[in-house]
């Protein structure tokens, strides 16, 4: 990211931004809006000229995915909704600093990830750290099996689904983030590394640990249930 000219007061007013985002909530969360790189660049140029409708199109394209990530990082839907709105307000206020070297998606998820970490620290939440091994013991050459945690695509009962969700929330934030980015958002290792500002090898090791933890949680549940 790079510096830029100061944003005009009207473009930065939080009250105005809050009203704008409340209006955008009417857009269906199920709508999947695809956007090619050329359209995205055009919208960004308009956003830098304070075009609210152009920024609204970016919000519509990415808000449901950002919310999906945030709600898996935070304990309540209400809190996730607040943080999601904060993600786009921050993006709205800092659009002049975005240099376009990363994709808009990567930029927004970086903001979302940082806000989730900040929110958790503010309320002193410390989920139990999964420590099967240390990240540093794995390097760039680590081979992570190419399968994704995707409960929507397998037969799974409601109780086990709750176990899976609890297992995800019991991970440390650094493991949970990688798992969600890779398995739910289908991000490549390199994009996750850029979002989280960590090496690709660390992404792979954290993904391995996250999956191992989830497998252990599910296996324990099935054993206790006699299945």
Secondary structure, 3 states (H helix, E strand, C coil): CCCCCCCCHHHHCHHHHHHHHHHHCCCCCCCCCCCCHHHHHHHHHHHHCCCHHHHHHHHHHHHHHHHHHHHHHCCCHHHHHHHHHHHHHHHHHHHHHCCCCCCHHHHHHHHHHHHHHHHHHHCCCCCCCCCCCCHHHCCCCCCCCCCCCCHHHCCCCHHHHHHHHHHHHCCCHHHHHHHHHHHHCCCCHHHHHHHHCCCHHHHHHHHHHHHHHHHHHHHHHHHHCCC
